Amino acid sequence: MPLNRFLNLPEEEKDRVLKISKLQFSTHGYDSMSLNLLLKEIDISKGQFYYWFEDKADLFFTIIQEGLDALNLRLLEHGQPTSKTGYWTHMRQIRLISEQFWEENEFVEIGRMVSQQVPPNHPIHERLEECCQPLQNHFLSCIQLGQEWGLVRTDLSASMLLTLTEGVSDTFYELMLDSYTTDAPPSPTNQTLHDLLGRTLRSLLQPTSVEKTD
């Protein structure tokens, strides 16, 4: 993570550095992003960069961790489902909160870059998964609560259901990201995919004996 010398900078300066860096990573990709070009954009020397960060990976994960921590805090504030009748509405809201957060904070482009350029065998993939663990724990606890209430199937473990739904979500979001345009309304195809994703996730989670309704 970033050195204390960067963390102690004024918030405005930290935000400027991270915003420019986020744009460079999303535009050029993790591997192809030129550190020299980035330093020119930020208007700092290489020595100054290494005074703040250990390396390019350290900078990238500073950006990612900032976003994940903020989203996790928002989900914690939203809390767990509080009743059986509101369970599925709450689960849908969790997904919408996450999507809105990524869009509002300009992380959609980073997400697209990661999905297209960071396969499981990439050197940073394992560390990315570690950063996402708190979010996964939140979703896992929601699934476990649904199982306790008899709303989520129990013939598969909660962790297996989490892996299954994450895999399905990744597939849908990869398709949606292909045609995503910043500051533009969703295309009809993306809207269809979004609605279908919600129904698919609920269908996967519900016990087969429960009537499936939108």
C-alpha positions as CSV (number, residue, x, y, z in Angstrom):
1,M,0.0,0.0,0.0
2,P,1.1,3.6,-0.4
3,L,3.8,5.0,1.8
4,N,2.8,7.3,4.6
5,R,4.4,10.2,2.6
6,F,1.6,9.9,0.1
7,L,-1.1,9.3,2.7
8,N,-0.1,12.5,4.5
9,L,-0.6,14.7,1.4
10,P,-3.6,17.1,1.3
11,E,-6.7,15.3,0.2
12,E,-7.0,17.5,-2.9
13,E,-3.5,16.4,-4.1
14,K,-4.1,12.8,-3.4
15,D,-7.4,12.9,-5.3
16,R,-5.7,14.5,-8.3
17,V,-2.9,11.9,-8.4
18,L,-5.3,9.0,-8.1
19,K,-7.8,10.4,-10.6
20,I,-5.2,10.9,-13.3
21,S,-3.7,7.5,-12.6
22,K,-7.1,5.8,-12.7
23,L,-7.7,7.3,-16.2
24,Q,-4.3,6.1,-17.4
25,F,-4.9,2.6,-16.2
26,S,-8.4,2.4,-17.7
27,T,-7.2,3.9,-21.0
28,H,-4.0,1.9,-21.6
29,G,-4.5,-1.2,-19.4
30,Y,-2.4,-2.3,-16.5
31,D,0.5,-3.8,-18.4
32,S,0.7,-1.2,-21.1
33,M,0.3,1.9,-18.9
34,S,3.5,3.9,-19.2
35,L,4.8,5.1,-15.9
36,N,6.8,7.8,-17.7
37,L,3.7,9.1,-19.4
38,L,1.8,9.0,-16.1
39,L,4.6,11.0,-14.3
40,K,4.4,13.6,-17.1
41,E,0.6,13.9,-16.7
42,I,0.9,14.2,-12.9
43,D,3.9,16.5,-13.3
44,I,6.2,14.7,-10.9
45,S,9.6,13.1,-11.1
46,K,10.3,9.4,-11.0
47,G,12.0,10.0,-7.6
48,Q,8.9,11.7,-6.3
49,F,6.7,8.7,-7.5
50,Y,8.9,6.2,-5.6
51,Y,8.8,8.6,-2.6
52,W,5.0,7.9,-2.6
53,F,4.6,4.4,-3.9
54,E,6.7,1.2,-4.0
55,D,5.9,0.5,-7.7
56,K,3.2,0.6,-10.4
57,A,1.3,-2.2,-8.7
58,D,1.3,-0.3,-5.4
59,L,-0.3,2.7,-7.2
60,F,-2.9,0.5,-8.9
61,F,-4.0,-1.3,-5.7
62,T,-4.1,2.1,-3.9
63,I,-6.8,3.1,-6.5
64,I,-8.6,-0.3,-6.2
65,Q,-8.5,-0.4,-2.4
66,E,-9.9,3.1,-2.1
67,G,-12.9,2.2,-4.2
68,L,-13.5,-1.2,-2.5
69,D,-13.2,0.3,1.0
70,A,-15.7,3.0,0.1
71,L,-18.2,0.6,-1.5
72,N,-17.9,-1.8,1.5
73,L,-18.6,1.0,3.8
74,R,-21.7,1.9,1.8
75,L,-22.9,-1.7,1.9
76,L,-22.3,-1.9,5.6
77,E,-24.4,1.2,6.1
78,H,-27.1,-0.4,4.0
79,G,-27.0,-3.3,6.3
80,Q,-28.3,-6.9,6.2
81,P,-31.9,-7.8,5.2
82,T,-34.2,-7.1,8.1
83,S,-37.2,-9.3,7.2
84,K,-38.2,-12.2,5.1
85,T,-40.7,-10.1,3.1
86,G,-38.0,-7.6,2.2
87,Y,-35.2,-10.1,1.5
88,W,-35.2,-10.1,-2.3
89,T,-35.8,-6.4,-2.5
90,H,-32.8,-5.9,-0.3
91,M,-30.6,-8.3,-2.4
92,R,-31.6,-6.3,-5.5
93,Q,-30.7,-3.1,-3.8
94,I,-27.2,-4.4,-2.9
95,R,-26.6,-5.0,-6.6
96,L,-27.9,-1.6,-7.6
97,I,-25.9,0.2,-4.9
98,S,-22.7,-1.5,-6.2
99,E,-23.5,-0.6,-9.8
100,Q,-24.3,3.0,-9.0
101,F,-21.1,3.3,-6.9
102,W,-18.8,2.1,-9.7
103,E,-20.4,4.4,-12.2
104,E,-20.5,7.5,-9.9
105,N,-16.8,7.0,-9.0
106,E,-15.5,6.2,-12.5
107,F,-14.6,2.6,-11.8
108,V,-16.6,1.1,-14.6
109,E,-13.7,1.6,-17.1
110,I,-11.3,0.1,-14.6
111,G,-13.6,-2.9,-14.3
112,R,-13.8,-3.3,-18.0
113,M,-10.0,-3.2,-18.3
114,V,-9.6,-5.8,-15.5
115,S,-12.2,-8.1,-17.1
116,Q,-10.5,-7.9,-20.5
117,Q,-6.8,-7.8,-19.6
118,V,-6.3,-9.5,-16.2
119,P,-7.0,-13.2,-16.6
120,P,-6.7,-15.6,-13.6
121,N,-3.0,-16.3,-14.5
122,H,-2.1,-12.6,-14.4
123,P,0.4,-11.7,-11.6
124,I,-2.0,-9.3,-10.0
125,H,-5.2,-11.4,-10.2
126,E,-4.7,-13.2,-6.8
127,R,-4.1,-9.9,-5.0
128,L,-7.3,-8.4,-6.7
129,E,-9.3,-11.3,-5.3
130,E,-7.8,-10.7,-1.8
131,C,-8.9,-7.0,-2.0
132,C,-12.5,-8.1,-2.9
133,Q,-12.8,-10.5,0.1
134,P,-14.6,-8.0,2.4
135,L,-17.3,-7.5,-0.3
136,Q,-17.6,-11.2,-0.8
137,N,-18.0,-11.7,2.9
138,H,-20.9,-9.2,2.9
139,F,-22.7,-11.1,0.1
140,L,-21.9,-14.4,1.7
141,S,-23.6,-13.4,5.0
142,C,-26.7,-12.2,3.1
143,I,-26.9,-15.6,1.4
144,Q,-26.5,-17.4,4.7
145,L,-29.2,-15.3,6.2
146,G,-31.5,-16.2,3.3
147,Q,-30.7,-19.9,3.9
148,E,-31.6,-19.5,7.6
149,W,-35.0,-18.0,6.6
150,G,-35.7,-20.7,4.1
151,L,-35.6,-18.3,1.2
152,V,-32.3,-19.5,-0.3
153,R,-31.6,-23.1,-1.3
154,T,-29.6,-25.2,1.1
155,D,-28.7,-28.2,-1.2
156,L,-25.6,-26.1,-2.1
157,S,-23.4,-24.4,0.5
158,A,-23.5,-20.6,0.8
159,S,-19.9,-20.4,-0.4
160,M,-20.7,-22.5,-3.5
161,L,-23.7,-20.3,-4.2
162,L,-21.6,-17.2,-3.9
163,T,-19.1,-18.6,-6.4
164,L,-21.9,-19.6,-8.7
165,T,-23.6,-16.2,-8.7
166,E,-20.3,-14.3,-9.0
167,G,-19.4,-16.3,-12.1
168,V,-22.8,-15.7,-13.6
169,S,-22.6,-12.0,-12.8
170,D,-19.1,-11.7,-14.3
171,T,-20.4,-13.1,-17.5
172,F,-23.3,-10.7,-17.7
173,Y,-21.3,-7.7,-16.8
174,E,-18.6,-8.5,-19.3
175,L,-21.2,-8.4,-22.0
176,M,-22.7,-5.1,-20.7
177,L,-19.3,-3.5,-20.4
178,D,-18.5,-4.2,-24.0
179,S,-21.1,-1.6,-25.0
180,Y,-21.0,0.7,-21.9
181,T,-20.7,4.4,-22.7
182,T,-19.9,6.9,-19.9
183,D,-22.7,9.4,-19.2
184,A,-25.1,7.7,-21.6
185,P,-28.3,5.8,-20.7
186,P,-28.1,2.0,-21.0
187,S,-28.7,0.6,-24.4
188,P,-31.8,-1.6,-24.9
189,T,-29.5,-4.6,-25.0
190,N,-27.8,-3.7,-21.8
191,Q,-31.1,-3.1,-20.1
192,T,-32.3,-6.5,-21.2
193,L,-29.2,-8.1,-19.9
194,H,-29.4,-6.2,-16.6
195,D,-33.0,-7.4,-16.0
196,L,-32.2,-10.9,-17.1
197,L,-29.2,-11.0,-14.6
198,G,-31.5,-10.1,-11.7
199,R,-34.0,-12.9,-12.6
200,T,-31.2,-15.4,-13.2
201,L,-29.5,-14.7,-9.8
202,R,-32.8,-15.1,-8.0
203,S,-33.6,-18.2,-9.9
204,L,-30.2,-19.7,-8.9
205,L,-30.6,-18.8,-5.2
206,Q,-34.2,-19.8,-4.6
207,P,-35.2,-23.3,-3.6
208,T,-36.9,-25.1,-6.4
209,S,-40.1,-25.4,-4.4
210,V,-40.4,-21.6,-4.1
211,E,-42.5,-19.9,-6.8
212,K,-40.2,-17.6,-8.8
213,T,-41.7,-14.1,-9.3
214,D,-40.1,-10.8,-10.4
